Amino acid sequence: MDSQLWMQYEDVILTACVGGLMAYMMFIIYRLAKDSNAGKWGYITLFLALGLGMVGFIAKAVIVELMKQ
């Protein structure tokens, strides 16, 4: 397989798999808030605190794309 094609394949698969994991983590955070009867502020706090870790991956992807231009 061509090296360039392989790199493109890896990039697409990485983005798809990590995106799926991020969606699953959001579901876990939702279930955690629901099962603990957190209330409105509890939902907001959980999504901000636990979901903030995903912002790093998204920011990295944006920065890489901006640097390519």
C-alpha positions in Angstrom: 0.0 0.0 0.0 1.3 3.5 -0.8 2.6 5.4 2.1 0.6 8.5 1.4 -2.6 6.5 1.0 -1.9 4.7 4.3 -1.4 8.0 6.1 -4.8 9.3 4.8 -6.4 6.0 5.9 -5.0 6.3 9.4 -6.1 9.9 9.7 -9.7 9.1 8.7 -9.9 6.0 11.0 -8.4 7.9 13.9 -10.9 10.7 13.6 -13.8 8.4 13.2 -12.8 6.1 16.1 -12.0 9.0 18.5 -15.2 10.7 17.5 -17.1 7.6 18.3 -15.4 7.3 21.7 -16.2 11.0 22.4 -19.9 10.4 21.6 -19.9 7.3 23.9 -18.2 9.4 26.7 -21.0 12.0 26.3 -23.6 9.2 26.7 -21.8 7.9 29.9 -21.8 11.5 31.3 -25.5 11.8 30.5 -26.3 8.5 32.2 -24.1 9.4 35.2 -26.1 12.6 35.6 -29.4 10.9 35.1 -28.8 8.0 37.5 -27.6 10.4 40.2 -30.6 12.7 39.9 -28.2 15.6 39.5 -30.7 18.3 38.4 -30.1 21.0 35.9 -26.9 22.4 37.6 -25.6 18.9 38.1 -25.9 18.1 34.4 -24.2 21.4 33.5 -21.4 20.8 35.9 -20.8 17.2 34.9 -20.8 18.0 31.2 -18.5 21.0 31.7 -16.0 19.2 34.0 -15.9 15.8 32.4 -16.5 17.0 28.8 -13.8 19.6 29.0 -11.1 16.9 28.4 -12.5 16.3 24.9 -11.9 20.0 24.0 -8.2 19.3 23.8 -8.6 16.8 21.0 -10.9 19.0 19.1 -8.6 22.0 19.6 -5.6 20.0 18.4 -7.4 19.0 15.2 -8.4 22.6 14.5 -4.8 23.9 15.2 -3.3 21.2 12.9 -5.7 22.2 10.1 -4.9 25.9 10.6 -1.2 25.2 10.5 -1.5 23.2 7.2 -2.9 26.3 5.5 
